[in-house]
């Protein structure tokens, strides 16, 4: 047996779980949906794995006295529902301290300073708040003498509403903390399959040699959600889907897909290449938004057989905010010139999934002619699935077994995390939170990266105001407005069928 076969048959070792340095993590917005649904459970999981040192603490910032006891009880209930024992929940609760504080009132920061004491542990401040609180929180932390030479701040997306507001936030934070201690988080970058994009491309010559306009016909990036507004109505109706999803999540996926090989897997080397991708995006300006973009808003419909309200019904009033966006874009680079890249993302869609579908060019000539069973040779397609069923699939043409007439059909090589590895796939926040404490910025966005993304998004927002003020309607539980189908069918292509990956 050769060495490669031996390694393939060898069971995988347990994933490495390196403890982080002792830390104090302060979460502003501890009673919010993100903290309760993602941040605290991620920290509890890291605690279960022995990654968090015994002396480390987690401090939650709350505004109401009843939350001092109420939030830990709510966290405990969520952990119990996830299957943690009462003993383990109690161990995690011992790490928690709730601090009563008003983020915009400097005089209330004394309580946080007292709770932190004079500890020399790494201090990280997670701002799980609306972006208009980023500046006052950072200024109050600095003016209260709470920041130490190793303190870090974590900024949640979206960073502003446009380029001007993003620069304002970045300028204000830069006056207080250097770029090396500023972490702009996008949880999509913490997903295992997103990180595996770099491995897939740069550790496998099979794909890297085909990763260009020479062999690729088109690329489709889809982030589809079945949920509606949930508890985010106030924020979402002001932001819209282009700001909420495309400016960050979707463009980050595009960057990691299209980057040139960095010299090394180091934070700034990777982020330099991502910025180059964003700079290469061909601008969509003025009336071009009518041809290159589609805006949609969901109406009443059905999800999983249950009737759901339309966006305006959920909101309580009429609105022109988009809940769906489709964009045809191109990268003006030597590698990608002429390859259309289709972006599609929306709420209340037929199925929840996120993926990158890469369709390769068809064979130049079929040696099988038009013989029955061989009439159509489907182009190879590589699907990188982020959620659910994380993994990679490759569609190939295969011969149907038998000694009769030759017949060929498309079949998939399927490599999913759940079957390829006998280990649990961690949540994105589990990785990202510990990366902050370790001081690793590889999976976080740099200032120029965020601002370059806004530089591409802003002209689309401006063009919509003049040429595309109202979104098209689509039924909840569908794949978006019919105009999105027209967007890609004008190029004699069609959206990748999500059933292919099931």
C-alpha positions as semicolon CSV with decimal commas, in nm:
position;residue;x (nm);y (nm);z (nm)
1;X;0,000;0,000;0,000
2;X;0,148;0,339;-0,096
3;X;0,175;0,634;0,142
4;X;-0,121;0,825;-0,004
5;X;-0,358;0,527;0,023
6;X;-0,238;0,466;0,377
7;X;-0,319;0,823;0,477
8;X;-0,663;0,803;0,315
9;X;-0,751;0,492;0,514
10;X;-0,614;0,627;0,841
11;X;-0,882;0,769;1,075
12;X;-0,866;1,145;1,119
13;X;-0,706;1,266;1,438
14;X;-0,917;1,480;1,668
15;X;-0,919;1,846;1,559
16;X;-0,660;2,064;1,726
17;X;-0,800;2,273;2,011
18;X;-0,529;2,509;2,128
19;X;-0,618;2,705;2,443
20;X;-0,621;3,082;2,404
21;X;-0,440;3,325;2,639
22;X;-0,634;3,442;2,948
23;X;-0,882;3,713;2,847
24;X;-1,173;3,934;2,941
25;X;-1,437;3,955;2,667
26;X;-1,690;4,238;2,698
27;X;-2,006;4,205;2,486
28;X;-2,204;4,524;2,423
29;X;-2,560;4,430;2,329
30;X;-2,557;4,118;2,547
31;X;-2,937;4,098;2,539
32;X;-2,960;4,119;2,161
33;X;-3,051;3,843;1,918
34;X;-2,694;3,790;1,792
35;X;-2,543;3,758;2,138
36;X;-2,809;3,520;2,269
37;X;-2,836;3,308;1,957
38;X;-2,471;3,295;1,847
39;X;-2,208;3,456;2,070
40;X;-2,284;3,301;2,409
41;X;-2,348;2,951;2,267
42;X;-2,020;2,972;2,071
43;X;-1,831;3,068;2,387
44;X;-2,002;2,790;2,582
45;X;-1,890;2,539;2,318
46;X;-1,531;2,663;2,336
47;X;-1,555;2,632;2,714
48;X;-1,673;2,271;2,677
49;X;-1,369;2,194;2,462
50;X;-1,126;2,332;2,718
51;X;-1,010;2,618;2,495
52;X;-1,095;2,895;2,745
53;X;-0,851;2,932;3,038
54;X;-1,003;2,899;3,384
55;X;-0,938;3,261;3,480
56;X;-1,098;3,411;3,167
57;X;-1,420;3,609;3,202
58;X;-1,713;3,712;2,983
59;X;-1,885;4,041;3,069
60;X;-2,221;4,130;2,917
61;X;-2,335;4,490;2,894
62;X;-2,706;4,538;2,973
63;X;-2,920;4,850;3,011
64;X;-3,194;4,729;3,247
65;X;-3,159;4,608;3,605
66;X;-3,380;4,305;3,543
67;X;-3,139;4,188;3,272
68;X;-2,857;4,146;3,523
69;X;-3,020;3,819;3,630
70;X;-3,255;3,774;3,336
71;X;-2,993;3,746;3,059
72;X;-2,786;3,472;3,232
73;X;-3,110;3,279;3,290
74;X;-3,200;3,315;2,922
75;X;-2,852;3,198;2,819
76;X;-2,883;2,898;3,051
77;X;-3,221;2,807;2,898
78;X;-3,075;2,817;2,545
79;X;-2,779;2,601;2,646
80;X;-3,010;2,351;2,816
81;X;-3,221;2,332;2,501
82;X;-2,899;2,260;2,309
83;X;-2,833;1,958;2,533
84;X;-2,577;2,085;2,786
85;X;-2,602;1,940;3,135
86;X;-2,690;2,161;3,431
87;X;-2,342;2,105;3,570
88;X;-2,177;2,234;3,254
89;X;-2,419;2,524;3,227
90;X;-2,337;2,621;3,584
91;X;-1,964;2,609;3,502
92;X;-2,016;2,844;3,208
93;X;-2,237;3,079;3,410
94;X;-1,955;3,123;3,659
95;X;-1,762;3,298;3,383
96;X;-2,045;3,545;3,318
97;X;-2,081;3,889;3,474
98;X;-2,356;4,129;3,368
99;X;-2,269;4,499;3,392
100;X;-2,537;4,770;3,399
101;X;-2,430;5,046;3,158
102;X;-2,571;5,292;2,904
103;X;-2,340;5,287;2,601
104;X;-2,386;5,659;2,522
105;X;-2,346;5,789;2,879
106;X;-1,979;5,824;2,978
107;X;-2,064;5,846;3,349
108;X;-2,191;5,486;3,351
109;X;-1,860;5,334;3,235
110;X;-1,723;5,338;3,589
111;X;-1,914;5,016;3,657
112;X;-1,733;4,842;3,371
113;X;-1,395;4,977;3,479
114;X;-1,454;4,848;3,831
115;X;-1,568;4,507;3,704
116;X;-1,256;4,469;3,489
117;X;-1,020;4,582;3,765
118;X;-0,649;4,609;3,690
119;X;-0,617;4,271;3,520
120;X;-0,344;4,239;3,255
121;X;-0,545;3,985;3,056
122;X;-0,624;4,049;2,689
123;X;-0,933;4,271;2,673
124;X;-1,165;4,236;2,376
125;X;-1,476;4,449;2,328
126;X;-1,744;4,304;2,099
127;X;-1,977;4,578;1,970
128;X;-2,289;4,376;1,888
129;X;-2,485;4,700;1,847
130;X;-2,617;4,923;1,568
131;X;-2,328;5,096;1,386
132;X;-2,430;5,442;1,512
133;X;-2,309;5,330;1,857
134;X;-1,961;5,225;1,744
135;X;-1,808;5,572;1,777
136;X;-1,954;5,669;2,118
137;X;-1,866;5,329;2,267
138;X;-1,504;5,345;2,149
139;X;-1,468;5,705;2,268
140;X;-1,620;5,626;2,607
141;X;-1,395;5,322;2,651
142;X;-1,090;5,536;2,577
143;X;-1,195;5,835;2,790
144;X;-1,278;5,607;3,085
145;X;-0,928;5,459;3,088
146;X;-1,059;5,110;3,019
147;X;-0,852;5,039;2,708
148;X;-0,513;4,878;2,763
149;X;-0,217;4,847;2,519
150;X;-0,344;4,501;2,415
151;X;-0,718;4,583;2,398
152;X;-0,909;4,486;2,083
153;X;-1,243;4,600;1,946
154;X;-1,473;4,384;1,733
155;X;-1,711;4,568;1,501
156;X;-2,020;4,388;1,370
157;X;-2,147;4,437;1,019
158;X;-2,278;4,646;0,860
159;X;-2,008;4,909;0,904
160;X;-2,211;5,218;0,819
161;X;-2,477;5,277;0,554
162;X;-2,248;5,395;0,274
163;X;-1,889;5,488;0,202
164;X;-1,907;5,821;0,385
165;X;-2,046;5,674;0,708
166;X;-1,804;5,380;0,694
167;X;-1,511;5,621;0,664
168;X;-1,646;5,826;0,953
169;X;-1,656;5,516;1,175
170;X;-1,315;5,397;1,058
171;X;-1,160;5,740;1,118
172;X;-1,306;5,764;1,468
173;X;-1,195;5,413;1,566
174;X;-0,847;5,471;1,417
175;X;-0,800;5,771;1,646
176;X;-0,844;5,535;1,941
177;X;-0,711;5,196;1,829
178;X;-0,462;5,097;1,558
179;X;-0,570;4,882;1,264
180;X;-0,382;4,587;1,416
181;X;-0,628;4,583;1,708
182;X;-0,948;4,650;1,510
183;X;-1,147;4,342;1,403
184;X;-1,431;4,394;1,153
185;X;-1,623;4,069;1,168
186;X;-1,819;3,889;0,897
187;X;-1,926;3,550;1,028
188;X;-1,933;3,401;0,676
189;X;-1,552;3,413;0,680
190;X;-1,553;3,178;0,980
191;X;-1,747;2,904;0,803
192;X;-1,545;2,588;0,740
193;X;-1,635;2,569;0,372
194;X;-1,541;2,933;0,313
195;X;-1,198;2,870;0,464
196;X;-1,175;2,552;0,259
197;X;-1,199;2,766;-0,055
198;X;-0,836;2,864;-0,006
199;X;-0,736;2,500;0,042
200;X;-0,941;2,383;-0,255
201;X;-0,775;2,635;-0,483
202;X;-0,420;2,656;-0,361
203;X;-0,357;2,299;-0,242
204;X;-0,502;2,125;-0,549
205;X;-0,346;2,180;-0,891
206;X;-0,649;2,008;-1,045
207;X;-0,864;2,317;-0,987
208;X;-0,608;2,597;-0,980
209;X;-0,504;2,532;-1,341
210;X;-0,868;2,557;-1,452
211;X;-0,956;2,861;-1,237
212;X;-0,986;3,125;-1,510
213;X;-1,179;3,241;-1,815
214;X;-1,000;2,974;-2,017
215;X;-1,209;2,696;-1,865
216;X;-1,489;2,861;-1,662
217;X;-1,810;2,970;-1,833
218;X;-1,984;3,143;-1,542
219;X;-1,997;3,168;-1,164
220;X;-2,308;3,191;-0,945
221;X;-2,306;3,291;-0,579
222;X;-2,635;3,234;-0,399
223;X;-2,725;3,310;-0,039
224;X;-3,091;3,218;0,008
225;X;-3,287;3,248;0,332
226;X;-3,634;3,124;0,421
227;X;-3,672;3,359;0,719
228;X;-3,842;3,697;0,708
229;X;-3,790;4,000;0,928
230;X;-3,791;3,816;1,263
231;X;-3,676;4,070;1,526
232;X;-3,481;4,295;1,288
233;X;-3,759;4,507;1,138
234;X;-3,633;4,841;1,268
235;X;-3,283;4,793;1,132
236;X;-3,366;4,600;0,817
237;X;-3,620;4,841;0,668
238;X;-3,363;5,121;0,686
239;X;-3,081;4,908;0,544
240;X;-3,229;4,679;0,281
241;X;-3,080;4,360;0,140
242;X;-2,805;4,518;-0,069
243;X;-2,648;4,675;0,240
244;X;-2,732;4,387;0,473
245;X;-2,604;4,097;0,261
246;X;-2,432;4,195;-0,064
247;X;-2,190;4,458;0,069
248;X;-2,042;4,212;0,315
249;X;-2,131;3,840;0,297
250;X;-2,174;3,803;-0,078
251;X;-1,878;4,021;-0,179
252;X;-1,657;3,838;0,070
253;X;-1,744;3,507;-0,098
254;X;-1,666;3,660;-0,435
255;X;-1,329;3,783;-0,307
256;X;-1,220;3,446;-0,170
257;X;-1,334;3,273;-0,487
258;X;-1,152;3,507;-0,726
259;X;-0,832;3,613;-0,544
260;X;-0,487;3,555;-0,682
261;X;-0,259;3,329;-0,476
262;X;-0,115;3,523;-0,180
263;X;0,253;3,469;-0,109
264;X;0,166;3,315;0,227
265;X;-0,136;3,248;0,446
266;X;-0,091;3,566;0,645
267;X;-0,358;3,824;0,730
268;X;-0,242;4,118;0,521
269;X;-0,125;3,901;0,230
270;X;-0,475;3,752;0,198
271;X;-0,649;4,085;0,249
272;X;-0,427;4,260;-0,009
273;X;-0,552;4,014;-0,271
274;X;-0,915;4,057;-0,165
275;X;-0,888;4,435;-0,208
276;X;-0,753;4,381;-0,560
277;X;-1,063;4,179;-0,646
278;X;-1,294;4,453;-0,519
279;X;-1,103;4,716;-0,716
280;X;-1,143;4,505;-1,031
281;X;-1,524;4,491;-1,007
282;X;-1,667;4,675;-1,306
283;X;-1,883;4,966;-1,177
284;X;-2,259;4,957;-1,225
285;X;-2,375;5,317;-1,254
286;X;-2,677;5,520;-1,358
287;X;-2,930;5,349;-1,588
288;X;-2,712;5,035;-1,599
289;X;-2,881;4,928;-1,275
290;X;-3,193;4,845;-1,475
291;X;-3,001;4,598;-1,692
292;X;-2,748;4,459;-1,445
293;X;-2,946;4,436;-1,120
294;X;-3,283;4,314;-0,993
295;X;-3,456;4,441;-0,680
296;X;-3,733;4,235;-0,519
297;X;-3,961;4,235;-0,218
298;X;-4,152;3,929;-0,097
299;X;-4,528;3,925;-0,072
300;X;-4,754;3,666;0,096
301;X;-4,681;3,303;0,021
302;X;-4,601;2,967;0,176
303;X;-4,286;2,826;0,338
304;X;-4,283;2,452;0,418
305;X;-4,657;2,440;0,362
306;X;-4,730;2,720;0,608
307;X;-4,874;3,055;0,498
308;X;-4,646;3,349;0,571
309;X;-4,710;3,721;0,550
310;X;-4,561;3,954;0,296
311;X;-4,290;4,202;0,390
312;X;-4,525;4,500;0,425
313;X;-4,764;4,292;0,638
314;X;-4,481;4,193;0,872
315;X;-4,356;4,550;0,883
316;X;-4,700;4,702;0,941
317;X;-4,682;4,956;0,658
318;X;-4,590;4,986;0,290
319;X;-4,220;5,005;0,211
320;X;-3,993;5,026;-0,090
321;X;-3,710;4,833;0,079
322;X;-3,571;4,538;-0,116
323;X;-3,555;4,188;0,036
324;X;-3,400;4,030;-0,275
325;X;-3,108;4,130;-0,494
326;X;-2,964;3,974;-0,809
327;X;-2,664;4,126;-0,987
328;X;-2,467;4,043;-1,299
329;X;-2,112;4,161;-1,252
330;X;-1,768;4,115;-1,407
331;X;-1,408;4,143;-1,294
332;X;-1,175;4,337;-1,522
333;X;-0,864;4,123;-1,473
334;X;-0,649;3,904;-1,694
335;X;-0,778;3,589;-1,520
336;X;-1,150;3,670;-1,515
337;X;-1,217;3,897;-1,814
338;X;-1,535;3,789;-1,990
339;X;-1,663;3,555;-1,717
340;X;-2,007;3,668;-1,594
341;X;-2,052;3,640;-1,218
342;X;-2,411;3,625;-1,096
343;X;-2,495;3,720;-0,739
344;X;-2,831;3,626;-0,590
345;X;-2,955;3,664;-0,233
346;X;-3,295;3,706;-0,072
347;X;-3,530;3,643;0,216
348;X;-3,837;3,416;0,220
349;X;-3,702;3,208;-0,065
350;X;-3,798;2,851;-0,148
351;X;-3,502;2,690;0,026
352;X;-3,229;2,791;0,270
353;X;-2,885;2,741;0,120
354;X;-2,561;2,924;0,043
355;X;-2,326;2,810;-0,229
356;X;-2,084;2,900;-0,505
357;X;-2,162;2,716;-0,830
358;X;-1,886;2,716;-1,091
359;X;-1,993;2,604;-1,437
360;X;-1,710;2,504;-1,669
361;X;-1,714;2,543;-2,044
362;X;-1,859;2,248;-2,240
363;X;-1,644;2,009;-2,435
364;X;-1,556;2,164;-2,774
365;X;-1,680;1,863;-2,967
366;X;-1,886;1,555;-2,875
367;X;-1,747;1,234;-3,020
368;X;-2,079;1,067;-2,934
369;X;-2,274;1,268;-3,190
370;X;-2,653;1,273;-3,145
371;X;-2,687;0,904;-3,063
372;X;-2,983;0,818;-2,834
373;X;-2,876;0,854;-2,474
374;X;-2,585;1,084;-2,566
375;X;-2,773;1,381;-2,711
376;X;-2,673;1,625;-2,440
377;X;-2,342;1,649;-2,259
378;X;-2,384;1,868;-1,952
379;X;-2,100;2,101;-1,861
380;X;-1,900;2,006;-1,553
381;X;-2,005;2,200;-1,246
382;X;-1,826;2,247;-0,915
383;X;-2,051;2,336;-0,623
384;X;-1,903;2,470;-0,302
385;X;-2,185;2,446;-0,047
386;X;-2,168;2,659;0,268
387;X;-2,498;2,564;0,424
388;X;-2,663;2,326;0,480
389;X;-2,472;2,004;0,401
390;X;-2,137;2,187;0,395
391;X;-1,901;2,042;0,140
392;X;-1,790;2,021;-0,221
393;X;-1,953;1,845;-0,515
394;X;-1,832;1,796;-0,871
395;X;-2,072;1,706;-1,151
396;X;-1,924;1,478;-1,420
397;X;-2,067;1,289;-1,715
398;X;-2,074;0,911;-1,655
399;X;-2,169;0,606;-1,861
400;X;-2,475;0,416;-1,745
401;X;-2,368;0,056;-1,665
402;X;-2,478;-0,210;-1,912
403;X;-2,378;-0,382;-2,233
404;X;-2,647;-0,225;-2,448
405;X;-2,636;0,107;-2,628
406;X;-2,409;0,370;-2,480
407;X;-2,590;0,615;-2,254
408;X;-2,434;0,896;-2,053
409;X;-2,578;1,089;-1,757
410;X;-2,454;1,354;-1,513
411;X;-2,350;1,226;-1,169
412;X;-2,187;1,385;-0,867
413;X;-1,867;1,328;-0,674
414;X;-1,984;1,424;-0,327
415;X;-1,751;1,532;-0,047
416;X;-1,944;1,658;0,255
417;X;-1,797;1,744;0,590
418;X;-2,041;1,521;0,776
419;X;-1,929;1,214;0,583
420;X;-1,565;1,302;0,510
421;X;-1,476;1,382;0,872
422;X;-1,600;1,212;1,185
423;X;-1,582;1,535;1,383
424;X;-1,822;1,814;1,465
425;X;-1,814;2,117;1,233
426;X;-1,777;2,425;1,453
427;X;-1,996;2,732;1,425
428;X;-1,829;3,030;1,257
429;X;-1,833;3,242;1,572
430;X;-1,645;2,976;1,767
431;X;-1,348;3,020;1,535
432;X;-1,370;3,397;1,500
433;X;-1,401;3,480;1,871
434;X;-1,092;3,280;1,961
435;X;-0,903;3,427;1,661
436;X;-0,957;3,773;1,810
437;X;-0,814;3,663;2,143
438;X;-0,515;3,504;1,967
439;X;-0,461;3,821;1,764
440;X;-0,514;3,655;1,423
441;X;-0,678;3,895;1,172
442;X;-0,674;3,665;0,867
443;X;-1,051;3,611;0,866
444;X;-1,141;3,973;0,944
445;X;-1,190;4,266;0,708
446;X;-0,937;4,546;0,682
447;X;-1,041;4,909;0,658
448;X;-0,961;4,952;0,288
449;X;-1,148;4,631;0,211
450;X;-1,470;4,757;0,369
451;X;-1,441;5,096;0,203
452;X;-1,369;4,949;-0,139
453;X;-1,681;4,731;-0,110
454;X;-1,888;5,042;-0,033
455;X;-1,727;5,221;-0,330
456;X;-1,883;4,957;-0,557
457;X;-2,217;4,941;-0,374
458;X;-2,280;5,318;-0,348
459;X;-2,332;5,380;-0,724
460;X;-2,588;5,098;-0,731
461;X;-2,778;5,255;-0,441
462;X;-2,765;5,593;-0,618
463;X;-2,879;5,441;-0,948
464;X;-3,172;5,272;-0,776
465;X;-3,297;5,603;-0,638
466;X;-3,332;5,750;-0,986
467;X;-3,389;5,456;-1,218
468;X;-3,520;5,171;-1,002
469;X;-3,711;5,314;-0,703
470;X;-3,957;5,029;-0,649
471;X;-3,870;4,659;-0,609
472;X;-4,050;4,387;-0,803
473;X;-4,279;4,163;-0,602
474;X;-4,228;3,789;-0,555
475;X;-4,424;3,533;-0,357
476;X;-4,270;3,409;-0,035
477;X;-4,149;3,054;-0,094
478;X;-4,043;3,123;-0,454
479;X;-3,700;3,189;-0,606
480;X;-3,749;3,562;-0,630
481;X;-3,904;3,785;-0,898
482;X;-3,922;3,664;-1,256
483;X;-3,691;3,949;-1,357
484;X;-3,406;3,761;-1,185
485;X;-3,462;3,472;-1,426
486;X;-3,455;3,717;-1,715
487;X;-3,127;3,865;-1,587
488;X;-2,939;3,539;-1,645
489;X;-3,144;3,403;-1,937
490;X;-3,048;3,707;-2,147
491;X;-2,704;3,544;-2,150
492;X;-2,853;3,208;-2,255
493;X;-2,779;3,065;-1,910
494;X;-2,993;2,963;-1,613
495;X;-2,961;2,959;-1,235
496;X;-2,805;2,643;-1,094
497;X;-3,068;2,408;-0,957
498;X;-3,025;2,376;-0,579
499;X;-3,171;2,025;-0,594
500;X;-2,843;1,919;-0,756
501;X;-2,671;1,944;-0,418
502;X;-2,926;1,758;-0,209
